[in-house]
Structures are given as structure tokens and as C-alpha cells.
Amino acid sequence: MTELDPVIHAAARLRITAALATLDAGDSMAFPRLQSLLEMTPGNLSTHLRKLEDAGYVAVDKTHRGRTPVTYLALTRQGRRAFEDYVETLRSVLGEHP
């Protein structure tokens, strides 16, 4: 049996990857939008995003809109694949078939 990806398996990181997986490939979400959607504190969200970024699963793009800094987040191709594999493994563990 394949193990569940420990990077994604933490509840907060699973919620983050699931939310970002709803975006089309190449699309991103602003940090405040994701924070609001998941009802997480900025510090907690940042900590989990760092782990996902370090694993190569999330791309973090820091830019400016006018003079205001804005951070955009997206799943990388590797992150999307890892999430899809995670879901497939979870279904297998639960005895479900797509």
C-alpha cells in the first residue's frame, strides 16, 4: 500500500492544497483570499505555505499592485500531481474507486 504524502497529510496543508487545486492550472490566488477562505491566521497560513513551498508544491509570487505588496499562491505542476496522487491513495485506503 502506498503511504499518504506526509507533506500534504497535515490537515492545514491538505486544506491549502485542496483550495489551490480548485484553480485552473496557471491560475493563482491572493494570500488574503486564501486566508479568508480557510479562516486561518496569517502566521499559521504562512508556516504551512513555507512547508509546501519547500517541497516544491506551491509557487509563491510576491509582487506589488501600485505601492501595495501582494502575494499570489498557486500549485506547481508537481504540487498538483502530488495532490492528485494523495486523493487517489486516500480513495484506495478507503476502498473507493473513482
All heavy atoms as an XYZ file, in Angstrom:
761
protein
N       0.852     -1.179      0.000
C       0.000      0.000      0.000
C       0.899      1.245      0.000
O       1.892      1.312      0.710
C      -0.906      0.014      1.233
C      -1.774      1.260      1.294
S      -2.726      1.430      2.820
C      -3.671     -0.049      2.833
N       0.535      2.201     -0.781
C       1.274      3.454     -0.857
C       0.945      4.326      0.349
O      -0.188      4.386      0.791
C       0.906      4.207     -2.157
O       1.130      3.349     -3.261
C       1.724      5.449     -2.316
N       1.965      4.993      0.868
C       1.782      5.894      2.005
C       1.168      7.216      1.551
O       1.423      7.671      0.433
C       3.135      6.181      2.655
C       3.781      4.975      3.303
C       3.150      4.613      4.631
O       2.754      5.517      5.381
O       3.062      3.403      4.908
N       0.400      7.841      2.428
C      -0.111      9.180      2.163
C       1.032     10.174      2.304
O       1.847     10.057      3.228
C      -1.241      9.520      3.138
C      -2.537      8.733      2.931
C      -3.465      8.933      4.121
C      -3.221      9.159      1.653
N       1.127     11.117      1.405
C       2.188     12.117      1.393
C       2.170     12.902      2.707
O       1.211     13.607      2.993
C       1.978     13.057      0.215
C       3.089     14.061      0.015
O       3.721     14.467      1.010
O       3.313     14.470     -1.132
N       3.225     12.806      3.528
C       3.223     13.478      4.828
C       3.223     15.007      4.710
O       2.771     15.686      5.628
C       4.486     12.966      5.516
C       5.358     12.480      4.416
C       4.445     12.034      3.315
N       3.720     15.542      3.602
C       3.704     16.998      3.432
C       2.269     17.489      3.294
O       1.882     18.490      3.896
C       4.545     17.425      2.199
C       4.419     18.920      1.946
C       6.002     17.035      2.381
N       1.465     16.782      2.547
C       0.067     17.181      2.321
C      -0.831     16.711      3.459
O      -1.833     17.345      3.766
C      -0.439     16.623      0.970
C       0.322     17.267     -0.178
C      -1.941     16.858      0.812
C      -0.027     16.727     -1.541
N      -0.467     15.631      4.115
C      -1.367     14.981      5.073
C      -1.753     15.833      6.280
O      -2.833     15.650      6.831
C      -0.779     13.651      5.531
C      -1.745     12.791      6.281
N      -2.902     12.297      5.701
C      -1.757     12.360      7.563
C      -3.565     11.588      6.591
N      -2.895     11.613      7.729
N      -0.908     16.761      6.695
C      -1.285     17.654      7.804
C      -2.560     18.386      7.410
O      -2.690     18.869      6.287
C      -0.168     18.647      8.100
N      -3.511     18.454      8.321
C      -4.848     18.984      7.993
C      -4.797     20.359      7.336
O      -5.476     20.593      6.325
C      -5.713     19.027      9.252
N      -4.015     21.268      7.861
C      -3.953     22.617      7.297
C      -3.389     22.597      5.880
O      -3.898     23.278      4.990
C      -3.116     23.539      8.185
N      -2.352     21.786      5.658
C      -1.753     21.731      4.317
C      -2.676     21.023      3.330
O      -2.712     21.369      2.150
C      -0.368     21.093      4.394
C       0.606     21.993      5.151
C       2.043     21.560      5.012
N       2.369     20.280      5.603
C       2.734     20.107      6.864
N       2.823     21.134      7.702
N       3.038     18.901      7.313
N      -3.435     20.063      3.803
C      -4.431     19.416      2.939
C      -5.485     20.429      2.509
O      -5.870     20.489      1.343
C      -5.068     18.226      3.655
C      -6.182     17.505      2.899
C      -5.699     17.002      1.544
C      -6.713     16.351      3.745
N      -5.937     21.255      3.438
C      -6.932     22.282      3.112
C      -6.364     23.293      2.115
O      -7.053     23.727      1.191
C      -7.393     22.983      4.387
C      -8.198     22.063      5.305
C      -8.548     22.700      6.643
N      -9.326     23.905      6.453
C      -9.137     25.029      7.158
N      -8.208     25.113      8.083
N      -9.900     26.077      6.935
N      -5.106     23.669      2.300
C      -4.469     24.629      1.393
C      -4.367     24.034     -0.019
O      -4.752     24.676     -0.995
C      -3.072     25.034      1.912
C      -3.190     25.853      3.197
C      -2.294     25.809      0.842
C      -1.883     26.017      3.959
N      -3.838     22.819     -0.118
C      -3.681     22.220     -1.445
C      -5.037     21.966     -2.104
O      -5.183     22.159     -3.306
C      -2.857     20.916     -1.398
O      -3.423     20.021     -0.451
C      -1.411     21.188     -1.054
N      -6.026     21.558     -1.321
C      -7.360     21.336     -1.887
C      -7.940     22.642     -2.425
O      -8.532     22.669     -3.506
C      -8.287     20.731     -0.833
N      -7.767     23.733     -1.682
C      -8.282     25.030     -2.144
C      -7.562     25.477     -3.412
O      -8.203     25.931     -4.372
C      -8.126     26.083     -1.047
N      -6.248     25.347     -3.445
C      -5.494     25.779     -4.624
C      -5.733     24.859     -5.822
O      -5.639     25.286     -6.967
C      -3.999     25.874     -4.303
C      -3.615     26.961     -3.295
C      -2.128     26.894     -2.972
C      -4.007     28.347     -3.812
N      -6.075     23.596     -5.554
C      -6.353     22.651     -6.638
C      -7.649     22.988     -7.370
O      -7.864     22.528     -8.493
C      -6.409     21.222     -6.105
N      -8.508     23.806     -6.762
C      -9.748     24.194     -7.448
C      -9.476     25.207     -8.558
O     -10.325     25.405     -9.418
C     -10.780     24.800     -6.469
O     -10.267     26.022     -5.935
C     -11.128     23.826     -5.359
N      -8.299     25.831     -8.527
C      -7.932     26.790     -9.563
C      -7.472     26.050    -10.812
O      -6.914     24.951    -10.722
C      -6.786     27.691     -9.086
C      -7.032     28.500     -7.815
C      -5.734     29.183     -7.387
C      -8.127     29.521     -8.051
N      -7.676     26.656    -11.960
C      -7.143     26.090    -13.191
C      -5.625     26.163    -13.143
O      -5.044     27.055    -12.509
C      -7.650     26.866    -14.411
C      -9.139     26.661    -14.660
O      -9.671     25.595    -14.261
O      -9.772     27.556    -15.247
N      -4.967     25.232    -13.824
C      -3.505     25.254    -13.893
C      -3.065     26.617    -14.420
O      -3.625     27.139    -15.384
C      -2.998     24.139    -14.802
N      -2.085     27.202    -13.765
C      -1.584     28.517    -14.161
C      -2.266     29.678    -13.465
O      -1.779     30.802    -13.524
N      -3.397     29.431    -12.801
C      -4.081     30.490    -12.054
C      -3.525     30.548    -10.635
O      -2.946     29.581    -10.141
C      -5.590     30.246    -11.994
C      -6.290     30.573    -13.305
O      -5.639     31.163    -14.187
O      -7.472     30.224    -13.437
N      -3.726     31.693     -9.981
C      -3.246     31.860     -8.611
C      -4.306     32.557     -7.781
O      -5.295     33.075     -8.312
C      -1.941     32.652     -8.601
O      -2.139     33.931     -9.158
N      -4.073     32.555     -6.472
C      -4.999     33.174     -5.530
C      -4.181     34.087     -4.622
O      -3.084     33.725     -4.194
C      -5.693     32.083     -4.706
C      -6.728     32.599     -3.721
S      -7.514     31.255     -2.764
C      -8.375     30.351     -4.043
N      -4.717     35.247     -4.310
C      -4.040     36.175     -3.412
C      -4.069     35.614     -1.990
O      -5.039     34.984     -1.569
C      -4.704     37.552     -3.456
N      -2.989     35.859     -1.255
C      -2.856     35.380      0.118
C      -4.067     35.743      0.976
O      -4.614     34.866      1.652
C      -1.554     35.944      0.726
C      -1.275     35.463      2.115
C      -0.416     34.394      2.336
C      -1.853     36.073      3.219
C      -0.138     33.944      3.627
C      -1.587     35.640      4.508
C      -0.737     34.561      4.702
N      -4.541     37.012      0.960
C      -5.687     37.341      1.824
C      -6.951     36.548      1.467
O      -7.742     36.204      2.345
C      -5.918     38.836      1.597
C      -4.634     39.353      1.048
C      -4.026     38.206      0.294
N      -7.122     36.252      0.187
C      -8.297     35.476     -0.243
C      -8.213     34.062      0.316
O      -9.189     33.518      0.840
C      -8.388     35.460     -1.768
C      -9.471     34.572     -2.317
C     -10.863     35.131     -2.058
N     -11.862     34.229     -2.559
C     -12.816     33.664     -1.832
N     -12.949     33.977     -0.561
N     -13.671     32.834     -2.355
N      -7.048     33.439      0.205
C      -6.873     32.088      0.723
C      -7.024     32.082      2.246
O      -7.676     31.200      2.807
C      -5.503     31.527      0.326
C      -5.222     30.081      0.729
C      -6.236     29.123      0.106
C      -3.805     29.691      0.339
N      -6.452     33.067      2.895
C      -6.559     33.181      4.354
C      -8.027     33.270      4.772
O      -8.468     32.591      5.696
C      -5.793     34.406      4.836
C      -5.880     34.613      6.325
C      -5.336     35.960      6.762
O      -4.691     36.666      6.000
N      -5.620     36.310      7.999
N      -8.793     34.100      4.087
C     -10.211     34.262      4.393
C     -10.983     32.979      4.119
O     -11.809     32.552      4.927
C     -10.783     35.415      3.562
O     -12.168     35.508      3.719
N     -10.705     32.371      2.993
C     -11.391     31.142      2.598
C     -11.178     30.028      3.620
O     -12.112     29.308      3.979
C     -10.880     30.703      1.217
C     -11.523     29.507      0.570
C     -12.959     29.825      0.173
C     -10.721     29.094     -0.657
N      -9.951     29.911      4.127
C      -9.618     28.834      5.056
C      -9.756     29.228      6.520
O      -9.590     28.389      7.405
C      -8.190     28.345      4.792
C      -7.942     27.783      3.394
C      -6.484     27.386      3.236
C      -8.867     26.624      3.090
N     -10.029     30.523      6.766
C     -10.168     31.043      8.128
C      -8.951     30.689      8.980
O      -9.062     30.148     10.083
C     -11.463     30.545      8.777
C     -12.704     30.994      8.036
C     -14.000     30.513      8.665
O     -13.978     29.536      9.456
O     -15.043     31.106      8.359
N      -7.772     31.021      8.439
C      -6.508     30.772      9.129
C      -5.854     32.108      9.459
O      -6.070     33.091      8.760
C      -5.569     29.940      8.247
C      -6.078     28.537      7.963
S      -5.026     27.623      6.808
C      -3.621     27.267      7.869
N      -5.052     32.121     10.510
C      -4.301     33.332     10.825
C      -3.178     33.485      9.792
O      -2.730     32.484      9.202
C      -3.675     33.261     12.231
O      -2.692     32.219     12.244
C      -4.723     33.030     13.304
N      -2.713     34.715      9.575
C      -1.617     34.909      8.615
C      -0.370     34.092      8.968
O       0.251     33.491      8.091
C      -1.322     36.409      8.691
C      -2.558     37.031      9.240
C      -3.186     35.988     10.126
N      -0.027     34.042     10.251
C       1.158     33.298     10.661
C       1.027     31.803     10.429
O       1.968     31.150      9.961
N      -0.126     31.239     10.758
C      -0.361     29.811     10.570
C      -0.340     29.467      9.085
O       0.297     28.492      8.667
C      -1.691     29.420     11.211
C      -1.853     27.926     11.357
O      -0.905     27.169     11.285
N      -3.084     27.491     11.560
N      -1.017     30.274      8.275
C      -1.038     30.033      6.840
C       0.377     30.133      6.269
O       0.790     29.272      5.488
C      -1.983     31.030      6.146
C      -2.129     30.905      4.638
C      -2.534     29.494      4.217
C      -3.132     31.926      4.121
N       1.126     31.137      6.665
C       2.497     31.318      6.176
C       3.382     30.125      6.514
O       4.174     29.670      5.686
C       3.119     32.579      6.765
O       2.482     33.716      6.270
N       3.251     29.617      7.732
C       4.056     28.476      8.158
C       3.794     27.258      7.289
O       4.723     26.583      6.837
C       3.761     28.142      9.643
O       4.130     29.272     10.433
C       4.511     26.916     10.105
N       2.526     26.972      7.038
C       2.179     25.804      6.224
C       2.526     26.024      4.756
O       2.956     25.083      4.070
C       0.710     25.436      6.413
C       0.448     24.837      7.755
N       0.898     23.593      8.129
C      -0.181     25.340      8.845
C       0.535     23.326      9.369
N      -0.117     24.384      9.829
N       2.377     27.237      4.276
C       2.763     27.533      2.893
C       4.258     27.336      2.694
O       4.692     26.856      1.649
C       2.362     28.960      2.510
C       0.884     29.159      2.206
C       0.568     30.642      2.109
C       0.491     28.433      0.919
N       5.049     27.704      3.708
C       6.506     27.525      3.604
C       6.863     26.057      3.426
O       7.704     25.698      2.620
C       7.189     28.100      4.849
C       8.704     27.900      4.913
C       9.435     28.510      3.730
N       9.106     29.896      3.579
C       9.921     30.909      3.767
N      11.161     30.671      4.104
N       9.516     32.134      3.595
N       6.198     25.172      4.175
C       6.466     23.738      4.050
C       6.076     23.234      2.657
O       6.793     22.437      2.061
C       5.732     22.949      5.127
C       6.300     23.173      6.523
C       5.639     22.265      7.532
C       6.077     22.563      8.945
N       7.460     22.266      9.233
N       4.955     23.713      2.147
C       4.524     23.323      0.804
C       5.456     23.896     -0.266
O       5.766     23.229     -1.250
C       3.078     23.774      0.563
C       2.021     23.028      1.382
C       0.700     23.768      1.351
C       1.865     21.597      0.872
N       5.913     25.120     -0.045
C       6.852     25.740     -0.988
C       8.189     24.997     -0.964
O       8.771     24.711     -2.018
C       7.045     27.210     -0.628
C       7.941     27.955     -1.589
C       8.152     29.400     -1.196
O       7.941     29.773     -0.014
O       8.571     30.171     -2.074
N       8.688     24.663      0.220
C       9.951     23.934      0.344
C       9.893     22.571     -0.348
O      10.903     22.088     -0.857
C      10.333     23.744      1.817
C      10.774     25.039      2.493
O      11.012     26.047      1.785
O      10.861     25.050      3.743
N       8.710     21.961     -0.370
C       8.524     20.670     -1.039
C       8.351     20.823     -2.546
O       8.301     19.828     -3.275
C       7.311     19.946     -0.446
N       8.234     22.070     -3.011
C       8.041     22.309     -4.440
C       6.597     22.204     -4.885
O       6.309     22.138     -6.072
N       5.660     22.213     -3.927
C       4.246     22.034     -4.236
C       3.507     23.349     -4.485
O       2.479     23.354     -5.153
C       3.530     21.295     -3.110
C       3.941     19.849     -2.929
C       3.444     19.103     -1.875
C       4.825     19.219     -3.798
C       3.801     17.778     -1.694
C       5.194     17.897     -3.614
C       4.678     17.183     -2.565
O       5.032     15.869     -2.382
N       3.995     24.430     -3.922
C       3.330     25.727     -4.055
C       4.322     26.759     -4.558
O       5.468     26.813     -4.090
C       2.722     26.180     -2.699
C       2.239     27.620     -2.761
C       1.570     25.272     -2.296
N       3.875     27.563     -5.514
C       4.658     28.694     -6.003
C       4.145     29.951     -5.322
O       2.937     30.175     -5.247
C       4.513     28.823     -7.515
N       5.062     30.746     -4.800
C       4.729     31.991     -4.122
C       5.301     33.125     -4.951
O       6.507     33.184     -5.190
C       5.311     32.021     -2.685
C       5.001     33.338     -2.010
C       4.772     30.849     -1.872
N       4.415     34.002     -5.409
C       4.831     35.134     -6.250
C       4.525     36.425     -5.493
O       3.363     36.776     -5.311
C       4.096     35.097     -7.587
C       4.489     36.227     -8.504
O       5.642     36.703     -8.417
O       3.639     36.641     -9.319
N       5.586     37.094     -5.046
C       5.425     38.362     -4.322
C       5.627     39.492     -5.315
O       6.647     39.558     -5.983
C       6.422     38.454     -3.170
C       6.154     37.387     -2.119
C       7.122     37.490     -0.967
C       6.824     36.367      0.011
N       6.535     36.826      1.324
N       4.634     40.369     -5.402
C       4.664     41.461     -6.349
C       4.041     42.696     -5.696
O       3.769     42.692     -4.509
C       3.941     41.059     -7.653
O       4.118     42.071     -8.628
C       2.472     40.780     -7.435
N       3.829     43.711     -6.485
C       3.178     44.932     -5.983
C       2.032     45.314     -6.903
O       2.117     45.159     -8.116
C       4.179     46.094     -5.920
C       5.136     45.975     -4.792
N       6.258     45.186     -4.852
C       5.130     46.526     -3.560
C       6.909     45.269     -3.714
N       6.255     46.077     -2.904
N       0.978     45.782     -6.302
C      -0.127     46.390     -7.041
C      -0.073     47.852     -6.627
O      -0.479     48.201     -5.523
C      -1.459     45.753     -6.679
C      -2.606     46.312     -7.520
C      -3.933     45.674     -7.226
N      -3.876     44.231     -7.494
C      -4.604     43.330     -6.849
N      -5.425     43.702     -5.888
N      -4.513     42.063     -7.141
N       0.487     48.676     -7.527
C       0.781     50.048     -7.135
C       1.893     49.997     -6.110
O       2.945     49.435     -6.352
N       1.652     50.558     -4.949
C       2.650     50.516     -3.869
C       2.348     49.452     -2.830
O       3.059     49.326     -1.837
C       2.711     51.879     -3.193
C       3.254     52.934     -4.105
C       3.338     54.238     -3.383
N       3.846     55.244     -4.289
C       4.598     56.241     -3.914
N       4.893     56.403     -2.644
N       5.017     57.114     -4.791
N       1.287     48.708     -3.048
C       0.862     47.703     -2.071
C       1.443     46.337     -2.423
O       1.238     45.839     -3.534
C      -0.678     47.599     -2.044
O      -1.217     48.899     -1.817
C      -1.147     46.639     -0.980
N       2.173     45.710     -1.490
C       2.670     44.362     -1.763
C       1.523     43.350     -1.804
O       0.582     43.437     -1.017
C       3.611     44.069     -0.594
C       3.352     45.105      0.428
C       2.584     46.215     -0.203
N       1.618     42.428     -2.755
C       0.604     41.388     -2.912
C       1.333     40.060     -3.119
O       2.308     39.994     -3.861
C      -0.310     41.662     -4.124
C      -1.390     40.602     -4.236
C      -0.931     43.040     -4.055
N       0.849     39.026     -2.441
C       1.417     37.682     -2.588
C       0.378     36.790     -3.245
O      -0.751     36.680     -2.765
C       1.825     37.098     -1.216
O       2.783     37.972     -0.622
C       2.409     35.712     -1.350
N       0.785     36.162     -4.358
C      -0.086     35.227     -5.072
C       0.440     33.808     -4.884
O       1.645     33.579     -4.881
C      -0.149     35.570     -6.559
C      -0.874     36.863     -6.832
C      -0.172     38.040     -7.082
C      -2.265     36.905     -6.820
C      -0.845     39.229     -7.330
C      -2.942     38.092     -7.054
C      -2.225     39.247     -7.317
O      -2.884     40.427     -7.540
N      -0.492     32.876     -4.758
C      -0.158     31.481     -4.492
C      -0.785     30.584     -5.545
O      -1.915     30.811     -5.968
C      -0.685     31.085     -3.114
C      -0.300     32.050     -1.993
C      -1.219     31.891     -0.813
C       1.146     31.835     -1.626
N      -0.051     29.561     -5.930
C      -0.565     28.599     -6.905
C       0.097     27.255     -6.668
O       1.229     27.187     -6.173
C      -0.285     29.078     -8.322
N      -0.595     26.199     -7.038
C       0.039     24.888     -7.022
C       0.981     24.801     -8.213
O       0.650     25.252     -9.308
C      -1.001     23.769     -7.149
C      -1.813     23.401     -5.927
C      -2.741     22.235     -6.258
C      -0.938     23.047     -4.746
N       2.138     24.224     -7.995
C       3.037     23.937     -9.100
C       2.525     22.683     -9.805
O       1.620     21.997     -9.294
C       4.461     23.679     -8.585
O       4.420     22.530     -7.721
C       5.018     24.895     -7.842
N       3.113     22.357    -10.923
C       2.744     21.114    -11.610
C       3.008     19.930    -10.675
O       2.192     19.023    -10.562
C       3.545     20.969    -12.905
C       3.209     19.687    -13.645
C       3.938     19.595    -14.953
N       3.403     20.591    -15.861
C       4.130     21.259    -16.745
N       5.420     21.037    -16.845
N       3.570     22.136    -17.550
N       4.146     19.980     -9.982
C       4.493     18.925     -9.027
C       3.479     18.872     -7.884
O       3.079     17.794     -7.442
C       5.899     19.184     -8.478
C       6.364     18.183     -7.454
C       7.724     18.531     -6.856
O       8.404     19.425     -7.329
N       8.106     17.839     -5.822
N       3.051     20.027     -7.400
C       2.078     20.087     -6.323
C       0.717     19.552     -6.728
O       0.055     18.843     -5.963
N       0.306     19.889     -7.948
C      -0.984     19.391     -8.453
C      -0.936     17.864     -8.564
O      -1.872     17.161     -8.183
C      -1.306     20.045     -9.797
C      -2.714     19.786    -10.277
C      -3.068     20.670    -11.468
N      -3.104     22.068    -11.114
C      -4.156     22.682    -10.551
N      -5.261     22.008    -10.310
N      -4.105     23.969    -10.267
N       0.186     17.358     -9.085
C       0.340     15.904     -9.223
C       0.359     15.228     -7.848
O      -0.262     14.184     -7.639
C       1.626     15.594     -9.994
C       1.862     14.132    -10.247
C       0.841     13.610    -11.226
N       0.429     12.282    -10.792
C      -0.552     11.603    -11.304
N      -1.273     12.105    -12.273
N      -0.850     10.416    -10.872
N       1.064     15.839     -6.895
C       1.128     15.281     -5.536
C      -0.262     15.247     -4.906
O      -0.623     14.277     -4.229
C       2.090     16.085     -4.677
N      -1.047     16.310     -5.127
C      -2.404     16.344     -4.572
C      -3.275     15.268     -5.224
O      -4.021     14.555     -4.537
C      -3.033     17.720     -4.752
C      -4.432     17.798     -4.216
C      -4.675     17.789     -2.854
C      -5.513     17.856     -5.083
C      -5.972     17.830     -2.354
C      -6.809     17.909     -4.601
C      -7.047     17.895     -3.232
N      -3.172     15.131     -6.539
C      -3.948     14.100     -7.242
C      -3.559     12.707     -6.758
O      -4.421     11.847     -6.542
C      -3.751     14.231     -8.755
C      -4.402     15.467     -9.332
C      -3.976     15.771    -10.760
O      -3.095     15.043    -11.306
O      -4.504     16.739    -11.326
N      -2.255     12.474     -6.568
C      -1.794     11.185     -6.046
C      -2.306     10.957     -4.628
O      -2.689      9.843     -4.267
C      -0.264     11.118     -6.051
C       0.324     11.010     -7.452
O      -0.419     10.738     -8.409
O       1.557     11.227     -7.572
N      -2.300     12.018     -3.818
C      -2.793     11.929     -2.439
C      -4.266     11.499     -2.443
O      -4.657     10.589     -1.709
C      -2.627     13.278     -1.732
C      -3.085     13.253     -0.296
C      -2.200     12.950      0.730
C      -4.413     13.520      0.043
C      -2.617     12.909      2.051
C      -4.837     13.477      1.352
C      -3.943     13.174      2.352
O      -4.367     13.127      3.655
N      -5.073     12.150     -3.271
C      -6.504     11.829     -3.341
C      -6.702     10.391     -3.814
O      -7.520      9.644     -3.256
C      -7.246     12.831     -4.261
C      -8.673     12.373     -4.531
C      -7.239     14.226     -3.642
N      -5.924      9.985     -4.805
C      -6.023      8.616     -5.318
C      -5.637      7.601     -4.235
O      -6.311      6.588     -4.051
C      -5.101      8.471     -6.532
C      -5.198      7.135     -7.225
C      -4.311      7.107     -8.460
O      -4.361      8.041     -9.261
O      -3.552      6.115     -8.591
N      -4.577      7.882     -3.495
C      -4.150      6.997     -2.413
C      -5.206      6.939     -1.317
O      -5.516      5.865     -0.795
C      -2.796      7.457     -1.833
O      -1.828      7.459     -2.876
C      -2.337      6.551     -0.703
N      -5.763      8.083     -0.972
C      -6.805      8.119      0.057
C      -8.018      7.293     -0.374
O      -8.573      6.533      0.434
C      -7.207      9.569      0.348
C      -8.143      9.799      1.517
C      -7.547      9.251      2.810
C      -8.437     11.277      1.663
N      -8.400      7.425     -1.623
C      -9.528      6.616     -2.122
C      -9.215      5.128     -2.023
O     -10.072      4.327     -1.671
C      -9.851      6.995     -3.563
C     -10.592      8.289     -3.678
C     -11.017      8.548     -5.105
N     -11.855      9.721     -5.160
C     -11.770     10.658     -6.061
N     -10.891     10.575     -7.040
N     -12.577     11.692     -6.032
N      -7.985      4.779     -2.342
C      -7.564      3.371     -2.263
C      -7.626      2.874     -0.815
O      -8.108      1.765     -0.559
C      -6.142      3.235     -2.822
O      -5.682      1.935     -2.647
N      -7.140      3.687      0.114
C      -7.184      3.330      1.535
C      -8.621      3.134      1.998
O      -8.916      2.225      2.775
C      -6.465      4.407      2.385
C      -6.758      4.231      3.865
C      -4.972      4.404      2.123
N      -9.511      3.977      1.492
C     -10.919      3.910      1.885
C     -11.697      2.850      1.104
O     -12.878      2.617      1.373
C     -11.589      5.281      1.699
C     -11.043      6.392      2.584
C     -11.665      7.735      2.192
C     -11.285      6.081      4.042
N     -11.031      2.221      0.131
C     -11.689      1.181     -0.661
C     -12.634      1.740     -1.707
O     -13.502      1.036     -2.192
N     -12.446      3.003     -2.065
C     -13.287      3.624     -3.093
C     -12.560      3.599     -4.428
O     -11.335      3.638     -4.487
C     -13.594      5.088     -2.726
C     -14.431      5.218     -1.481
C     -14.734      6.671     -1.153
O     -14.563      7.538     -2.027
O     -15.160      6.921     -0.019
N     -13.337      3.577     -5.456
C     -12.770      3.621     -6.808
C     -13.401      4.794     -7.529
O     -14.609      4.994     -7.448
C     -13.052      2.319     -7.554
C     -12.499      1.133     -6.837
N     -11.155      0.814     -6.824
C     -13.098      0.186     -6.072
C     -10.979     -0.278     -6.100
N     -12.146     -0.666     -5.640
N     -12.562      5.561     -8.255
C     -13.103      6.751     -8.947
C     -14.169      6.451     -9.958
O     -14.410      5.419    -10.421
C     -11.889      7.348     -9.646
C     -10.706      6.552     -9.261
C     -11.155      5.388     -8.449
